[in-house]
Amino acid sequence: MTLSRTSRLRALRGALPVAVATSVLTLWSAAAAAAPKIPKVSVGIEKCIPTVLAKHPGTVLQVVLKPEDGKPVWEIEVDGKDGKLWDVECSGATGKIVESEQRFKSADEPGFKEKVKVSETDATKTALAKHPGKVERVEYEVESDGTPVYEFDIEQDNGDDVRVEVDAVTGKLREAHPELLEIGRLPK
């Protein structure tokens, strides 16, 4: 049996979506296997945001999901009504605030500047030595224990995004966590 040109095109049109879907699923599966494991989130942002805003009333600027010690953490950036910027971490397992840090607009801002002993340039070198890539943004924060840190958002050479904290007093890498989900975007 010989198919007409129209019949062959219809057959191809029917097969094409299946081939594309199969290719996409194969690529997605490979990417998922290479991606960091997403911890089980029991408490979503719909519960964490009100908890964070009860402690630091204001406007939510950004939300990032990241794993810390294998547990999900929502990092919520708030432009506070008190005139301060806050970086608040809420447990994706319990819905409780696990850390609250004050963020500064620049390294020269009072409250950050006088505590720093390591330059931003040196801290950047430390972060990129361990996590090569492109620095997308730098944040200047004071941790809940009073330690100033540089927090770098780095797009690694493999395309993954990671948040890296470097101690602004000792120059040592404090922590690094992949960004699993990012909602909103802070200015650079």
Backbone torsions as a table, in degrees:
resi	resn	phi	psi	omega
1	MET	NA	130.3	179.6
2	THR	-105.7	129.6	179.0
3	LEU	-89.3	143.0	176.4
4	SER	-71.4	164.4	178.6
5	ARG	-56.3	-43.6	179.7
6	THR	-62.2	-42.5	179.4
7	SER	-65.0	-39.2	178.7
8	ARG	-64.8	-41.3	178.6
9	LEU	-64.1	-41.0	177.3
10	ARG	-62.2	-41.5	179.7
11	ALA	-63.4	-41.6	178.3
12	LEU	-65.6	-43.2	178.9
13	ARG	-59.4	-37.4	178.7
14	GLY	-70.9	-34.2	-177.9
15	ALA	-81.5	-29.4	-176.0
16	LEU	-59.9	-49.5	178.6
17	PRO	-59.9	-35.7	178.5
18	VAL	-65.5	-43.7	179.4
19	ALA	-64.4	-43.5	179.3
20	VAL	-64.1	-46.4	-180.0
21	ALA	-60.3	-42.0	179.4
22	THR	-63.3	-42.6	179.2
23	SER	-64.4	-44.0	-179.9
24	VAL	-62.7	-45.0	179.6
25	LEU	-63.1	-38.1	178.6
26	THR	-64.2	-46.9	178.7
27	LEU	-64.4	-41.8	179.8
28	TRP	-61.9	-43.1	179.7
29	SER	-62.6	-41.5	179.1
30	ALA	-65.3	-42.6	179.3
31	ALA	-65.2	-41.4	-179.8
32	ALA	-64.0	-37.1	179.5
33	ALA	-66.6	-33.5	-178.8
34	ALA	-83.8	-19.3	-176.0
35	ALA	-74.5	156.0	176.5
36	PRO	-62.0	148.4	-180.0
37	LYS	-69.5	129.2	179.3
38	ILE	-85.7	119.8	179.2
39	PRO	-69.1	154.2	179.7
40	LYS	-66.6	124.6	-180.0
41	VAL	-99.0	114.8	179.0
42	SER	-92.5	-29.8	-178.6
43	VAL	-119.9	119.5	-177.4
44	GLY	-87.8	179.2	-178.9
45	ILE	-66.3	-23.2	180.0
46	GLU	-65.4	-20.9	176.1
47	LYS	-101.2	-33.0	-178.7
48	CYS	-72.5	-39.2	-177.5
49	ILE	-59.5	-47.9	177.6
50	PRO	-61.1	-34.5	178.0
51	THR	-64.4	-45.1	-179.7
52	VAL	-65.5	-44.6	-177.8
53	LEU	-69.8	-22.0	174.8
54	ALA	-68.8	-33.6	179.4
55	LYS	-84.5	-39.4	-178.1
56	HIS	-131.1	81.4	-179.9
57	PRO	-57.9	140.8	179.1
58	GLY	161.4	-153.3	-178.0
59	THR	-111.4	129.8	176.3
60	VAL	-75.0	126.7	180.0
61	LEU	-98.5	-36.5	-175.4
62	GLN	-159.1	150.0	174.3
63	VAL	-131.9	132.1	178.2
64	VAL	-129.0	135.0	172.8
65	LEU	-99.3	128.5	179.2
66	LYS	-143.4	153.3	175.1
67	PRO	-90.3	137.3	172.9
68	GLU	-130.9	117.7	-176.9
69	ASP	54.9	37.7	177.9
70	GLY	78.1	3.7	-178.8
71	LYS	-112.8	145.7	-179.4
72	PRO	-75.5	137.9	177.8
73	VAL	-134.0	130.7	173.0
74	TRP	-93.2	120.1	175.1
75	GLU	-99.9	116.6	-173.4
76	ILE	-116.7	119.8	179.8
77	GLU	-91.8	127.7	-176.1
78	VAL	-126.0	132.3	169.1
79	ASP	-91.4	100.4	-170.7
80	GLY	-73.7	149.8	174.6
81	LYS	-65.6	-16.2	178.3
82	ASP	-81.2	2.8	179.4
83	GLY	85.9	2.7	-179.9
84	LYS	-108.1	157.2	173.4
85	LEU	-98.6	138.3	-177.7
86	TRP	-126.4	142.1	175.0
87	ASP	-119.8	104.5	-172.1
88	VAL	-115.6	131.2	178.8
89	GLU	-102.6	128.8	-179.2
90	CYS	-120.1	131.2	-179.4
91	SER	-66.2	128.0	175.1
92	GLY	-78.8	-1.4	177.1
93	ALA	-101.0	-37.8	-174.6
94	THR	-115.3	-21.4	-176.4
95	GLY	81.6	8.1	180.0
96	LYS	-97.3	150.8	176.7
97	ILE	-71.1	128.0	-179.4
98	VAL	-106.1	-19.7	177.9
99	GLU	-163.6	145.6	178.1
100	SER	-135.3	121.8	-177.2
101	GLU	-122.8	143.7	174.2
102	GLN	-89.0	133.9	179.5
103	ARG	-108.1	144.5	-179.7
104	PHE	-115.6	151.5	-176.8
105	LYS	-73.5	-26.5	179.1
106	SER	-149.9	165.2	178.4
107	ALA	-71.9	-14.6	-179.2
108	ASP	-91.6	-2.1	-176.5
109	GLU	-74.0	136.0	176.4
110	PRO	-57.1	142.9	-176.9
111	GLY	103.1	-25.2	176.4
112	PHE	-114.2	-52.0	-172.3
113	LYS	-52.9	-46.7	-174.6
114	GLU	-71.5	-13.1	-179.2
115	LYS	-93.6	-16.8	-171.6
116	VAL	-80.4	137.0	175.2
117	LYS	-121.3	-14.1	-178.1
118	VAL	-113.2	134.1	-179.1
119	SER	-71.7	155.9	176.3
120	GLU	-60.8	-36.9	179.3
121	THR	-60.8	-46.9	179.3
122	ASP	-66.1	-39.4	178.6
123	ALA	-64.8	-38.4	177.8
124	THR	-62.1	-43.6	178.3
125	LYS	-59.7	-41.8	179.3
126	THR	-62.8	-46.2	-178.6
127	ALA	-63.7	-44.9	-176.7
128	LEU	-74.0	-24.1	177.2
129	ALA	-64.4	-36.6	-178.9
130	LYS	-91.3	-29.9	-177.1
131	HIS	-132.6	77.3	-177.3
132	PRO	-59.4	141.8	179.0
133	GLY	159.0	-152.9	-177.8
134	LYS	-114.8	126.9	176.4
135	VAL	-73.6	118.8	179.2
136	GLU	-88.0	-32.6	-177.6
137	ARG	-162.8	150.1	174.9
138	VAL	-121.5	134.5	174.7
139	GLU	-116.8	150.9	-178.7
140	TYR	-116.7	115.0	-172.6
141	GLU	-131.6	155.2	169.0
142	VAL	-116.5	119.7	-178.2
143	GLU	-65.9	167.0	-178.7
144	SER	-62.6	-21.9	177.6
145	ASP	-89.9	4.1	177.8
146	GLY	94.4	-2.9	-178.9
147	THR	-78.3	127.4	175.3
148	PRO	-79.5	141.0	178.7
149	VAL	-138.6	152.6	167.4
150	TYR	-97.3	129.3	176.5
151	GLU	-113.7	120.7	-177.5
152	PHE	-106.0	132.7	167.3
153	ASP	-96.9	115.5	-175.2
154	ILE	-118.6	129.3	168.5
155	GLU	-90.5	110.0	-175.7
156	GLN	-71.1	164.1	-179.1
157	ASP	-59.0	-25.4	178.7
158	ASN	-85.9	1.2	177.7
159	GLY	95.9	-12.8	179.1
160	ASP	-76.6	150.2	175.9
161	ASP	-100.3	139.7	179.9
162	VAL	-139.1	144.1	173.8
163	ARG	-102.4	126.3	-175.6
164	VAL	-125.2	128.3	176.7
165	GLU	-107.5	130.3	175.9
166	VAL	-119.6	129.0	179.5
167	ASP	-63.4	125.2	-176.8
168	ALA	-83.3	1.3	175.5
169	VAL	-104.6	-48.7	-176.5
170	THR	-94.0	-22.8	-176.9
171	GLY	81.4	6.5	-178.2
172	LYS	-90.4	149.8	175.2
173	LEU	-68.1	124.3	-179.4
174	ARG	-92.2	-47.1	-178.3
175	GLU	-162.6	159.5	175.6
176	ALA	-149.5	133.2	-177.9
177	HIS	-140.1	137.1	175.5
178	PRO	-67.9	146.7	173.6
179	GLU	-89.4	114.6	-177.9
180	LEU	-87.4	-31.6	-178.4
181	LEU	-152.0	135.4	179.1
182	GLU	-131.3	124.9	178.9
183	ILE	-120.1	122.5	-175.9
184	GLY	87.8	166.0	-178.9
185	ARG	-143.6	127.0	176.7
186	LEU	-83.4	150.1	175.5
187	PRO	-64.3	150.7	-178.7
188	LYS	-75.5	NA	NA
